[in-house]
């Protein structure tokens, strides 16, 4: 017989009672909860957007040193985004309900619903990326710049919507913060660069010597990650200050973060995903390819910890009873 949850986590009994009473009053039981597939979806959409922004630096914004990786980075973004519908439909449970999110099927458009806009963005974003990649392949610089700019806007909007979808739900106070979209966007930027660096290094093992990547490109991407890290740490610090001196609900979020969800948030996200990469990138080792690659791997894994905590903390009270 499995032990009771309270026996495994005695420190959260009071929290459980608090949240349980709150859910009864709100009459908001959620028996079908979001889980790891949704956290993976958040991570994939983010890293896809981050990789695509790097792809646009060469052909859209004219930074020539990044042109050699633009086509590869764009295709990597497309591959990541193609996995997203599978996860969403899998989580939906009933596959045939998925088309109801599209106005052409339902016959109406709910302009105030975040998921309505999210469906449009998730559907149009990969189309823009495919056109952009094709134009790069054809070396059509004029139209690649135009469609690349459109795809960049779609990429940023798609992940902005992801954060907004979670934030516009006042009943889930861990997610109900104005910083949600910014945290998602910056996390997307640095995790996308991190994953791109690792895949580019793996690619070098399978191409000819003449086609291998210039190591200075990875080091340059490491400098961009450092800027993103600094912004992310600043926002997280601001959020923790708010929770520490905030309302009762905000302080309870802090208690959850430092107890039940210490592993994904404190250890994986803040420790492995932010603190260690920052220490590496500001050190002399961070100016070497191996140092940047190590920081890239830590960031990619750490940001997944943030996505995991973000999804699970808000539903903790709805799933333990």
C-alpha positions as CSV (number, residue, x, y, z in Angstrom):
1,X,0.0,0.0,0.0
2,X,1.4,3.4,-1.0
3,X,2.0,5.9,1.9
4,X,-0.3,8.9,2.1
5,X,0.8,12.2,0.5
6,X,0.8,13.9,3.9
7,X,3.2,11.3,5.3
8,X,5.6,11.9,2.5
9,X,5.4,15.7,2.7
10,X,4.3,16.6,6.3
11,X,5.5,20.2,5.8
12,X,2.8,21.0,3.3
13,X,-0.2,19.8,5.3
14,X,-1.2,23.3,6.2
15,X,-0.8,24.4,2.6
16,X,-3.0,21.6,1.4
17,X,-5.8,22.6,3.9
18,X,-5.5,26.2,2.8
19,X,-5.7,25.4,-0.9
20,X,-8.4,22.7,-0.5
21,X,-10.7,25.1,1.4
22,X,-10.1,27.8,-1.3
23,X,-11.0,25.4,-4.1
24,X,-14.2,24.3,-2.3
25,X,-15.2,28.0,-1.9
26,X,-14.4,28.7,-5.6
27,X,-16.0,25.5,-6.8
28,X,-13.1,25.1,-9.2
29,X,-12.1,21.4,-9.1
30,X,-9.9,20.4,-12.1
31,X,-9.7,16.6,-12.4
32,X,-7.9,16.7,-15.7
33,X,-4.8,18.6,-14.9
34,X,-1.9,19.9,-17.0
35,X,1.3,17.8,-16.6
36,X,4.7,17.2,-18.1
37,X,3.5,17.2,-21.8
38,X,2.4,20.9,-21.4
39,X,5.7,21.8,-19.7
40,X,7.5,20.2,-22.7
41,X,5.3,22.2,-25.0
42,X,6.2,25.4,-23.3
43,X,9.9,24.6,-23.5
44,X,9.8,23.6,-27.2
45,X,7.9,26.7,-28.3
46,X,10.3,28.8,-26.3
47,X,13.5,27.2,-27.6
48,X,12.1,27.3,-31.1
49,X,11.5,31.0,-30.9
50,X,14.9,31.6,-29.4
51,X,16.6,29.6,-32.2
52,X,14.7,31.5,-34.8
53,X,15.6,34.9,-33.5
54,X,19.3,33.9,-33.9
55,X,18.4,32.7,-37.4
56,X,17.1,36.2,-38.2
57,X,20.2,38.0,-37.1
58,X,22.0,37.3,-40.4
59,X,19.3,37.6,-43.1
60,X,16.9,40.0,-41.4
61,X,19.0,42.3,-39.3
62,X,22.2,42.2,-41.4
63,X,24.7,40.8,-38.9
64,X,26.8,38.9,-41.5
65,X,28.7,36.6,-39.1
66,X,25.5,34.8,-38.2
67,X,24.4,34.1,-41.9
68,X,26.2,30.7,-42.0
69,X,23.9,29.4,-39.3
70,X,20.7,31.1,-40.3
71,X,19.4,28.2,-42.5
72,X,20.3,25.6,-39.9
73,X,18.8,27.5,-37.0
74,X,15.5,28.1,-38.9
75,X,15.1,24.5,-39.7
76,X,15.9,23.5,-36.1
77,X,13.1,25.9,-35.0
78,X,10.7,24.3,-37.5
79,X,11.5,20.7,-36.2
80,X,10.9,21.8,-32.6
81,X,7.6,23.5,-33.5
82,X,6.3,20.4,-35.4
83,X,6.4,18.4,-32.2
84,X,4.1,20.9,-30.4
85,X,0.7,20.0,-32.0
86,X,1.3,16.3,-31.1
87,X,1.8,17.2,-27.4
88,X,-1.3,19.6,-27.4
89,X,-3.6,17.1,-29.1
90,X,-2.3,14.3,-26.8
91,X,-3.1,16.4,-23.7
92,X,-6.5,17.3,-25.1
93,X,-7.5,13.7,-24.9
94,X,-10.2,13.8,-27.7
95,X,-8.3,14.3,-30.9
96,X,-11.4,15.4,-32.9
97,X,-11.9,18.4,-30.6
98,X,-8.6,20.0,-31.8
99,X,-10.1,21.5,-35.1
100,X,-12.7,23.4,-33.0
101,X,-10.0,25.9,-32.1
102,X,-10.0,27.1,-35.7
103,X,-12.5,29.7,-36.8
104,X,-13.1,28.0,-40.2
105,X,-14.4,24.9,-38.4
106,X,-16.4,26.6,-35.6
107,X,-17.7,29.4,-37.7
108,X,-17.0,32.1,-35.0
109,X,-14.0,34.0,-33.6
110,X,-13.7,34.7,-29.9
111,X,-11.4,37.7,-30.0
112,X,-11.0,38.0,-26.3
113,X,-9.9,34.4,-25.8
114,X,-6.1,33.9,-25.5
115,X,-6.3,30.4,-26.9
116,X,-8.1,31.7,-30.0
117,X,-5.1,33.9,-30.7
118,X,-2.7,31.2,-29.6
119,X,-4.1,28.8,-32.1
120,X,-3.8,31.3,-34.9
121,X,-0.1,32.1,-33.9
122,X,0.9,28.4,-33.5
123,X,-0.6,27.6,-36.9
124,X,0.9,30.6,-38.8
125,X,4.3,30.8,-37.1
126,X,5.7,27.5,-38.7
127,X,4.3,28.6,-42.1
128,X,6.2,31.8,-41.9
129,X,9.4,29.9,-40.9
130,X,9.1,27.4,-43.8
131,X,8.7,30.3,-46.3
132,X,11.7,32.1,-44.7
133,X,13.9,28.9,-44.9
134,X,12.9,28.3,-48.5
135,X,13.9,31.9,-49.4
136,X,17.3,31.5,-47.6
137,X,17.8,28.3,-49.6
138,X,17.1,30.2,-52.8
139,X,19.4,33.1,-51.6
140,X,16.6,35.6,-52.1
141,X,17.8,38.2,-49.7
142,X,15.0,40.8,-50.3
143,X,12.1,38.5,-49.6
144,X,13.9,36.5,-47.0
145,X,14.3,39.7,-45.0
146,X,10.6,40.5,-45.4
147,X,9.3,37.1,-44.5
148,X,11.9,36.7,-41.8
149,X,10.7,39.9,-40.1
150,X,7.2,38.6,-40.2
151,X,8.3,35.3,-38.8
152,X,10.2,37.0,-36.0
153,X,7.1,38.9,-35.0
154,X,5.1,35.6,-35.0
155,X,7.8,33.9,-33.0
156,X,7.9,36.5,-30.3
157,X,4.1,36.8,-30.3
158,X,3.7,33.0,-30.0
159,X,5.7,32.8,-26.8
160,X,4.4,36.0,-25.5
161,X,0.9,34.4,-25.8
162,X,2.2,31.4,-23.9
163,X,3.1,33.5,-20.9
164,X,-0.1,35.6,-21.2
165,X,-2.3,32.5,-21.3
166,X,-1.0,31.4,-17.9
167,X,-1.0,34.9,-16.4
168,X,-4.6,35.7,-17.3
169,X,-6.0,33.3,-14.8
170,X,-6.4,35.0,-11.4
171,X,-7.4,31.7,-9.7
172,X,-3.9,30.4,-10.2
173,X,-1.9,33.0,-8.4
174,X,1.5,31.5,-9.0
175,X,1.0,32.3,-12.7
176,X,-1.0,35.5,-12.2
177,X,1.9,38.0,-12.6
178,X,2.6,40.7,-15.1
179,X,6.2,39.3,-15.4
180,X,4.9,36.0,-16.9
181,X,5.3,37.0,-20.6
182,X,8.8,38.6,-20.0
183,X,10.0,35.5,-18.1
184,X,8.8,33.2,-20.8
185,X,10.3,35.3,-23.6
186,X,13.8,35.7,-22.0
187,X,13.8,32.1,-21.0
188,X,12.9,31.2,-24.6
189,X,15.8,33.4,-25.9
190,X,18.5,31.9,-23.7
191,X,17.3,28.2,-23.9
192,X,16.9,28.5,-27.7
193,X,20.5,29.8,-28.0
194,X,21.7,27.0,-25.6
195,X,20.1,24.2,-27.6
196,X,21.2,25.7,-30.9
197,X,24.8,25.8,-29.7
198,X,24.7,22.1,-28.7
199,X,23.1,21.0,-31.9
200,X,25.6,23.0,-34.0
201,X,28.5,21.3,-32.2
202,X,27.0,17.9,-32.8
203,X,26.6,18.9,-36.5
204,X,30.3,19.6,-36.7
205,X,31.1,15.9,-36.1
206,X,29.2,14.9,-39.2
207,X,30.3,17.5,-41.8
208,X,33.5,18.0,-43.7
209,X,36.3,20.1,-42.2
210,X,35.6,23.0,-44.6
211,X,31.9,23.1,-43.5
212,X,32.6,23.2,-39.8
213,X,31.4,26.1,-37.8
214,X,33.7,29.0,-36.8
215,X,34.2,28.6,-33.0
216,X,33.9,32.4,-32.6
217,X,30.2,32.1,-33.5
218,X,29.4,29.9,-30.5
219,X,31.4,32.2,-28.3
220,X,29.5,35.2,-29.6
221,X,26.2,33.4,-28.9
222,X,27.5,32.9,-25.4
223,X,27.7,36.7,-25.0
224,X,24.1,37.0,-26.0
225,X,23.1,34.3,-23.5
226,X,24.9,36.3,-20.8
227,X,22.8,39.3,-21.5
228,X,19.6,37.2,-21.4
229,X,20.8,35.6,-18.1
230,X,21.3,38.9,-16.4
231,X,17.8,40.0,-17.4
232,X,16.2,36.7,-16.3
233,X,17.9,36.9,-12.9
234,X,16.8,40.5,-12.4
235,X,13.2,39.5,-13.1
236,X,13.3,36.5,-10.9
237,X,14.8,38.5,-8.1
238,X,12.0,41.1,-8.5
239,X,9.4,38.3,-8.4
240,X,10.9,36.8,-5.2
241,X,10.9,40.2,-3.5
242,X,7.2,40.6,-4.4
243,X,6.3,37.1,-3.0
244,X,8.3,37.7,0.2
245,X,6.6,41.0,1.0
246,X,3.3,40.3,-0.8
247,X,-0.2,39.1,0.1
248,X,-1.0,35.8,1.8
249,X,-1.4,34.1,-1.5
250,X,1.9,35.4,-2.9
251,X,3.7,34.2,0.3
252,X,2.1,30.8,0.0
253,X,3.6,30.6,-3.5
254,X,7.0,31.3,-2.0
255,X,6.4,28.5,0.5
256,X,5.6,26.0,-2.3
257,X,8.6,27.1,-4.3
258,X,10.9,26.5,-1.3
259,X,9.4,23.2,-0.2
260,X,7.5,20.9,-2.5
261,X,8.8,22.3,-5.8
262,X,12.4,23.0,-4.6
263,X,13.8,20.5,-7.1
264,X,12.5,22.0,-10.4
265,X,12.6,25.7,-9.4
266,X,15.4,26.2,-6.9
267,X,17.8,23.5,-7.9
268,X,17.1,23.0,-11.6
269,X,16.0,26.5,-12.7
270,X,17.7,29.0,-10.4
271,X,20.8,26.8,-9.6
272,X,21.6,24.9,-12.8
273,X,19.8,27.2,-15.2
274,X,20.8,30.6,-14.0
275,X,23.5,30.7,-11.3
276,X,26.0,28.1,-12.7
277,X,25.8,29.4,-16.3
278,X,26.3,33.0,-15.1
279,X,29.4,31.9,-13.1
280,X,30.8,30.1,-16.2
281,X,30.1,32.9,-18.7
282,X,31.6,35.7,-16.6
283,X,34.7,33.6,-16.0
284,X,37.6,33.2,-18.4
285,X,36.2,29.7,-19.2
286,X,33.1,31.4,-20.6
287,X,35.2,32.9,-23.4
288,X,36.1,29.4,-24.7
289,X,33.9,27.1,-26.8
290,X,33.7,24.4,-24.2
291,X,32.7,26.8,-21.5
292,X,29.9,28.2,-23.6
293,X,28.7,24.7,-24.6
294,X,28.6,23.7,-20.9
295,X,26.7,26.8,-20.0
296,X,24.4,26.2,-23.0
297,X,23.5,22.7,-21.8
298,X,22.9,23.9,-18.2
299,X,20.6,26.7,-19.4
300,X,18.6,24.5,-21.8
301,X,17.9,22.0,-18.9
302,X,17.4,24.7,-16.3
303,X,14.8,26.6,-18.3
304,X,12.8,23.3,-18.6
305,X,12.8,23.3,-14.8
306,X,11.2,26.7,-14.9
307,X,8.5,25.5,-17.3
308,X,7.9,22.4,-15.2
309,X,7.5,24.4,-12.0
310,X,5.3,27.0,-13.7
311,X,2.8,24.3,-14.8
312,X,2.8,22.1,-11.7
313,X,2.8,24.7,-8.9
314,X,-0.4,26.3,-10.0
315,X,-2.2,22.9,-10.0
316,X,-0.6,21.4,-6.9
317,X,-3.7,22.2,-4.8
318,X,-6.0,20.7,-7.4
319,X,-4.3,17.3,-7.7
320,X,-3.2,16.2,-4.2
321,X,-6.7,15.2,-3.0
